[in-house]
Amino acid sequence: MHAYPIQSFGIDQLREVDLPTPQTAPGTVLIKVRAVSLNYRDLMMVKGLYNPKMALPRIPCSDGAGEVVAVGEGVSRVHVGDRVCGIFMQQWLDGSLTAEKSKAALGGDIDGMLTEYALLSQEGVIHFPDHLTYEEAATLPCAAVTAWNALHHAGDPATPAQPGDTVVIQGTGGVSLFALQFTKLLGARVLGTSSSEEKLTRAKDLGLDEGCNYKQRPDWSKWVLESTANKGADRIIEVGGAGTFSQSLRAARVGGTITQIGVLSGASTSDPVGLTPILHKQLRVQGIYVGSRAMFEQMNAAITTASLHPVIDRVFEYHQAAEALAHMESASHFGKIVVRVSQ
């Protein structure tokens, strides 16, 4: 089979190689991968920025969808011919995250999905909604489950966003656009930031209520306050990290929730966390690390009921995997970037 193992760090070092096709063992399933979607984590992994000490070679990319082509002894959850996705953390099936469950993350702890065939535990795969293509389904395991977790399982108490709530999304990447789509299913209001007027216009076509160009208005937290009668947002889907966190603190309402997901703006050692707003506003800052298989199943049921389709920026062919990563690095995408592995 053909695969893209990281053998040395760097996008320009990624090469397609020929590897033996895995053979099933008891409790495992062999998936013919049809499509893979990219996350920022994958880019950092390939560049050696996520875990510089990661043992190589390692096949990257956590998110993929494909067809079950063989099953090992004792497998009952799926059958040959089923269309499935792998779950991000292969051991987090339900309940709260633990240190043990956080191990075996695809594309990091174990080999990922940028390969023609992937061998996974039957517990680590899930059927995806019938109305989705393989390309669409490949966008679900990380970005969609992360957004679902942030909207449905974070907060105090841990209840979904409600009609009348205001949710703030940052940018127009995969997590943010899934959060927009899921928030509108809940009947809540969505405010969004972007550096592009064109992207804000496209987001409004998906249901964004109001948008702010943060290049024109760097103090976008004041805009959020103005847009909420000076109350602040109920929930902020924080994907920027150090570069945006202080703005999120100022934009949140008293008793609001910030779901800390990403570090797209990069790490910072010179800009300490502003603890005062957390104290004065009694904010809840909830870290979100994707989600469990049970969350994935709940989300898939909602996607099916709503006939929702993920937003795909562009589909690259398998031989263009490095180009797809470079496209992600450019930060010009709107929605998810997908690599079609096979027809």
Secondary structure in CASP SS format (residue, H / E / C, confidence):
PFRMAT SS
TARGET T0000
AUTHOR 0000-0000-0000
METHOD secondary structure of the structure
MODEL  1
M C 1.00
H E 1.00
A E 1.00
Y C 1.00
P C 1.00
I E 1.00
Q C 1.00
S C 1.00
F C 1.00
G C 1.00
I H 1.00
D H 1.00
Q H 1.00
L C 1.00
R C 1.00
E C 1.00
V E 1.00
D E 1.00
L C 1.00
P C 1.00
T C 1.00
P C 1.00
Q C 1.00
T C 1.00
A C 1.00
P C 1.00
G C 1.00
T E 1.00
V E 1.00
L E 1.00
I E 1.00
K E 1.00
V E 1.00
R E 1.00
A E 1.00
V E 1.00
S E 1.00
L C 1.00
N C 1.00
Y H 1.00
R H 1.00
D H 1.00
L H 1.00
M H 1.00
M H 1.00
V H 1.00
K H 1.00
G C 1.00
L C 1.00
Y C 1.00
N C 1.00
P C 1.00
K C 1.00
M C 1.00
A C 1.00
L C 1.00
P C 1.00
R E 1.00
I C 1.00
P C 1.00
C C 1.00
S C 1.00
D E 1.00
G E 1.00
A E 1.00
G E 1.00
E E 1.00
V E 1.00
V E 1.00
A E 1.00
V E 1.00
G C 1.00
E C 1.00
G C 1.00
V C 1.00
S C 1.00
R C 1.00
V C 1.00
H C 1.00
V C 1.00
G C 1.00
D C 1.00
R E 1.00
V E 1.00
C E 1.00
G E 1.00
I C 1.00
F C 1.00
M E 1.00
Q C 1.00
Q C 1.00
W C 1.00
L C 1.00
D C 1.00
G C 1.00
S C 1.00
L C 1.00
T C 1.00
A C 1.00
E C 1.00
K C 1.00
S C 1.00
K C 1.00
A C 1.00
A E 1.00
L E 1.00
G C 1.00
G C 1.00
D C 1.00
I E 1.00
D C 1.00
G C 1.00
M C 1.00
L C 1.00
T E 1.00
E C 1.00
Y E 1.00
A E 1.00
L E 1.00
L E 1.00
S E 1.00
Q H 1.00
E H 1.00
G H 1.00
V E 1.00
I E 1.00
H E 1.00
F C 1.00
P C 1.00
D C 1.00
H C 1.00
L C 1.00
T C 1.00
Y H 1.00
E H 1.00
E H 1.00
A H 1.00
A C 1.00
T C 1.00
L H 1.00
P H 1.00
C H 1.00
A H 1.00
A H 1.00
V H 1.00
T H 1.00
A H 1.00
W H 1.00
N H 1.00
A H 1.00
L H 1.00
H H 1.00
H C 1.00
A C 1.00
G C 1.00
D C 1.00
P C 1.00
A C 1.00
T C 1.00
P C 1.00
A C 1.00
Q C 1.00
P C 1.00
G C 1.00
D C 1.00
T E 1.00
V E 1.00
V E 1.00
I E 1.00
Q E 1.00
G C 1.00
T C 1.00
G C 1.00
G H 1.00
V H 1.00
S H 1.00
L H 1.00
F H 1.00
A H 1.00
L H 1.00
Q H 1.00
F H 1.00
T H 1.00
K H 1.00
L H 1.00
L C 1.00
G C 1.00
A C 1.00
R E 1.00
V E 1.00
L E 1.00
G E 1.00
T E 1.00
S E 1.00
S C 1.00
S C 1.00
E H 1.00
E H 1.00
K H 1.00
L H 1.00
T H 1.00
R H 1.00
A H 1.00
K H 1.00
D H 1.00
L C 1.00
G C 1.00
L C 1.00
D C 1.00
E E 1.00
G E 1.00
C E 1.00
N E 1.00
Y C 1.00
K C 1.00
Q C 1.00
R C 1.00
P C 1.00
D C 1.00
W H 1.00
S H 1.00
K H 1.00
W H 1.00
V H 1.00
L H 1.00
E H 1.00
S H 1.00
T C 1.00
A C 1.00
N C 1.00
K C 1.00
G C 1.00
A E 1.00
D E 1.00
R E 1.00
I E 1.00
I E 1.00
E E 1.00
V C 1.00
G C 1.00
G C 1.00
A C 1.00
G C 1.00
T C 1.00
F H 1.00
S H 1.00
Q H 1.00
S H 1.00
L H 1.00
R H 1.00
A H 1.00
A E 1.00
R E 1.00
V E 1.00
G E 1.00
G E 1.00
T E 1.00
I E 1.00
T E 1.00
Q E 1.00
I C 1.00
G C 1.00
V C 1.00
L C 1.00
S C 1.00
G C 1.00
A C 1.00
S C 1.00
T C 1.00
S C 1.00
D C 1.00
P C 1.00
V C 1.00
G C 1.00
L H 1.00
T H 1.00
P H 1.00
I H 1.00
L H 1.00
H H 1.00
K C 1.00
Q C 1.00
L C 1.00
R E 1.00
V E 1.00
Q E 1.00
G E 1.00
I C 1.00
Y C 1.00
V C 1.00
G C 1.00
S C 1.00
R H 1.00
A H 1.00
M H 1.00
F H 1.00
E H 1.00
Q H 1.00
M H 1.00
N H 1.00
A H 1.00
A H 1.00
I H 1.00
T H 1.00
T H 1.00
A H 1.00
S C 1.00
L C 1.00
H C 1.00
P C 1.00
V C 1.00
I E 1.00
D E 1.00
R E 1.00
V E 1.00
F E 1.00
E E 1.00
Y H 1.00
H H 1.00
Q H 1.00
A H 1.00
A H 1.00
E H 1.00
A H 1.00
L H 1.00
A H 1.00
H H 1.00
M H 1.00
E H 1.00
S H 1.00
A C 1.00
S C 1.00
H C 1.00
F C 1.00
G C 1.00
K E 1.00
I E 1.00
V E 1.00
V E 1.00
R E 1.00
V C 1.00
S C 1.00
Q C 1.00
END
